[in-house]
Amino acid sequence: MAARAQHSGPAANGGGAPALLPLLLLLLSAAAIIPRGDGQNLITEDVTVVEGDVATISCRVKNSDDSVIQLLNPNRQTIYFRDFRPLKDSRFQLVNFSNSELRVSLTNVSISDEGRYFCQLYTDPPQEIYTTITVLVPPRNLVIDIQKEIAVEGEEIELNCTAMASRPATTIRWFKGNKELTGKSEVEQWSDMYTVTSQLLLKVGREDDGVPVICLVDHPAVKDLQTQRYLEVMYKPQVRVSQNYPVQGLTREGEPLELTCAAFGKPQPTDMRWLRVDDEMPQHVVVSGSNLLISNLNKTDNGTYRCEASNAVGKSHADYMLFVYDPPTTIPPPTTTTTTTTTIPTTITDTTATTEPAVHGFTQLPNSAEELDYGDLSGEEGAIRSVDHAVVGGVVAVVVFAMLCLLIILGRYFARHKGTYFTHEAKGADDAADADTAIINAEGGQNNSEEKKEYFI
């Protein structure tokens, strides 16, 4: 609030005879009873309004004692005296009138309405303060001009943004996408109006194609006033080579290889070709458009294969380095040999015969793991061979241990069987009185011999 108080003599009214008549009558009728101004204060505020909007002027009295309030324009013409409007301007309308306030609105404000408006209070002595109306004018037009409608990547282009007929002078800001840029502004004044032009120099690349360049205005009379232009940038192709087959893994001898070339540019590339760097293309290579196919790889195919694409701006390429590996080697699965030995107990029925143990065969294992021919291995195949050797060694150790256990069991069995044989041979000799009787009574003695006599006729 900007309040300014002045004490002066009787107010001068420039409103003409129609405006002076009621004032003179009122002064004459109240000349003897003019109230004193002690303790009364006149208050008002400055007004800022946008052109075409409504401005409201308020003259207020603090500690009012029913003194007369009057509002005058910058030419000191009476707009309102109490609730009476002597000035014939219908844009002024009474909003509120009381002993303590006179509030008036001014519609469709223009630049000509800008200036000081006076509030007067008829006290002894009279009081007067003024309020200032400031009119803001937003830019009439906001335009971006581009030096070249279509630019080529790497070029520097010039853009100009103009904000015309504003008050006060506007501030112009530049943005490319979400990034703020710095331009150079010039201000021209025409009468009470200002025209601002901002220049932006921008080096464009392929990433700027289709990106908006925004001219934004900072002005108290307007919010979010902006305009934009989309950049159009031409650039040479971007080339990419991808491997379709094999999708994953190594490129091995005897297997197929399929490559695809993709190119993007502005304008779109129309010429695309495959070549082999520093060598001729093999005869068995099939090129179909953007695809390259080798049905049966061999090591003579090793080299760098290049896909080239071009448009009106220029030419680009992408390389694929081919290295053909040895064909995969089939690894035989590890073999585990299990030997089962069954011992059948033998019952002796004939004391004169000796039963020999049966001999069981076994499968002979390799003397060493080196007897297995796995071929030439590399990488992961070598690791598999190490694991197979460990498995074979473990199996051999288990088999040897089982055979040792078997030999021990057979030895104990033969020893016990032999002791039983001698015991049956001497059976019956323990109770004999003498040696002759023992021989006769023993199994296999004379009695038994008689049973086996044979007679020949």
Secondary structure as the mmCIF struct_conf table of DSSP 4:
data_model
#
loop_
_struct_conf.conf_type_id
_struct_conf.id
_struct_conf.beg_label_comp_id
_struct_conf.beg_label_asym_id
_struct_conf.beg_label_seq_id
_struct_conf.end_label_comp_id
_struct_conf.end_label_asym_id
_struct_conf.end_label_seq_id
STRN STRN1 ARG A 4 HIS A 7
BEND BEND1 GLY A 9 PRO A 10
HELX_LH_PP_P HELX_LH_PP_P1 ALA A 11 ALA A 12
BEND BEND2 GLY A 15 GLY A 15
HELX_RH_AL_P HELX_RH_AL_P1 ALA A 17 SER A 29
TURN_TY1_P TURN_TY1_P1 ALA A 30 ALA A 30
HELX_RH_3T_P HELX_RH_3T_P1 ALA A 31 ILE A 33
HELX_LH_PP_P HELX_LH_PP_P2 ILE A 34 PRO A 35
STRN STRN2 ARG A 36 ARG A 36
TURN_TY1_P TURN_TY1_P2 ASP A 38 GLY A 39
STRN STRN3 ASN A 41 ILE A 43
STRN STRN4 VAL A 47 VAL A 50
TURN_TY1_P TURN_TY1_P3 GLU A 51 GLY A 52
BEND BEND3 ASP A 53 ASP A 53
STRN STRN5 ALA A 55 LYS A 62
TURN_TY1_P TURN_TY1_P4 ASN A 63 ASN A 63
BEND BEND4 ASP A 66 ASP A 66
STRN STRN6 VAL A 68 LEU A 72
TURN_TY1_P TURN_TY1_P5 PRO A 74 ASN A 75
STRN STRN7 THR A 78 PHE A 81
TURN_TY1_P TURN_TY1_P6 ARG A 82 ASP A 83
STRN STRN8 PHE A 84 PHE A 84
BEND BEND5 LEU A 87 LEU A 87
TURN_TY1_P TURN_TY1_P7 SER A 90 ARG A 91
STRN STRN9 PHE A 92 PHE A 97
BEND BEND6 ASN A 99 SER A 100
STRN STRN10 GLU A 101 LEU A 106
BEND BEND7 ASN A 108 ASN A 108
HELX_RH_3T_P HELX_RH_3T_P2 ILE A 111 ASP A 113
STRN STRN11 GLY A 115 TYR A 122
STRN STRN12 ASP A 124 ASP A 124
BEND BEND8 PRO A 125 PRO A 125
STRN STRN13 GLN A 127 LEU A 136
STRN STRN14 VAL A 137 VAL A 137
BEND BEND9 ARG A 140 ARG A 140
STRN STRN15 ASN A 141 ILE A 146
BEND BEND10 GLN A 147 GLN A 147
BEND BEND11 GLU A 149 ILE A 150
STRN STRN16 ALA A 151 VAL A 152
TURN_TY1_P TURN_TY1_P8 GLU A 153 GLY A 154
STRN STRN17 GLU A 156 SER A 166
STRN STRN18 ARG A 167 ARG A 167
BEND BEND12 PRO A 168 PRO A 168
STRN STRN19 THR A 171 LYS A 176
TURN_TY1_P TURN_TY1_P9 GLY A 177 ASN A 178
STRN STRN20 LYS A 179 LEU A 181
STRN STRN21 LYS A 184 TRP A 190
TURN_TY1_P TURN_TY1_P10 SER A 191 ASP A 192
STRN STRN22 MET A 193 LYS A 203
HELX_RH_3T_P HELX_RH_3T_P3 ARG A 206 ASP A 208
TURN_TY1_P TURN_TY1_P11 ASP A 209 GLY A 210
HELX_LH_PP_P HELX_LH_PP_P3 VAL A 211 VAL A 211
STRN STRN23 PRO A 212 HIS A 219
TURN_TY1_P TURN_TY1_P12 PRO A 220 ALA A 221
STRN STRN24 VAL A 222 TYR A 230
STRN STRN25 VAL A 233 TYR A 245
BEND BEND13 PRO A 246 GLY A 249
STRN STRN26 ARG A 252 ARG A 252
TURN_TY1_P TURN_TY1_P13 GLU A 253 GLY A 254
BEND BEND14 GLU A 255 GLU A 255
STRN STRN27 LEU A 257 LYS A 266
BEND BEND15 PRO A 267 PRO A 267
HELX_LH_PP_P HELX_LH_PP_P4 GLN A 268 PRO A 269
STRN STRN28 ASP A 271 ARG A 276
TURN_TY1_P TURN_TY1_P14 VAL A 277 ASP A 278
BEND BEND16 ASP A 279 ASP A 279
HELX_LH_PP_P HELX_LH_PP_P5 GLU A 280 PRO A 282
TURN_TY1_P TURN_TY1_P15 GLN A 283 HIS A 284
STRN STRN29 VAL A 286 SER A 288
TURN_TY1_P TURN_TY1_P16 GLY A 289 SER A 290
STRN STRN30 ASN A 291 ILE A 294
BEND BEND17 SER A 295 ASN A 296
HELX_RH_3T_P HELX_RH_3T_P4 LYS A 299 ASP A 301
STRN STRN31 GLY A 303 SER A 310
BEND BEND18 ALA A 312 VAL A 313
STRN STRN32 LYS A 315 LEU A 322
HELX_LH_PP_P HELX_LH_PP_P6 VAL A 324 VAL A 324
STRN STRN33 TYR A 325 TYR A 325
HELX_LH_PP_P HELX_LH_PP_P7 ASP A 326 PRO A 334
HELX_LH_PP_P HELX_LH_PP_P8 THR A 343 PRO A 345
TURN_TY1_P TURN_TY1_P17 THR A 351 THR A 352
HELX_LH_PP_P HELX_LH_PP_P9 THR A 355 GLY A 361
HELX_LH_PP_P HELX_LH_PP_P10 THR A 363 PRO A 366
BEND BEND19 ASN A 367 SER A 368
HELX_RH_3T_P HELX_RH_3T_P5 ALA A 369 GLU A 371
BEND BEND20 LEU A 372 LEU A 372
TURN_TY1_P TURN_TY1_P18 GLY A 379 GLY A 379
HELX_RH_AL_P HELX_RH_AL_P2 GLU A 380 GLU A 425
TURN_TY1_P TURN_TY1_P19 ALA A 426 GLY A 428
TURN_TY1_P TURN_TY1_P20 ASP A 430 ASP A 431
BEND BEND21 ALA A 433 ASP A 434
HELX_RH_AL_P HELX_RH_AL_P3 ALA A 435 ASN A 441
BEND BEND22 ALA A 442 ALA A 442
TURN_TY1_P TURN_TY1_P21 GLU A 443 GLY A 444
BEND BEND23 GLY A 445 GLY A 445
HELX_RH_AL_P HELX_RH_AL_P4 GLN A 446 GLU A 451
TURN_TY1_P TURN_TY1_P22 LYS A 452 LYS A 452
#
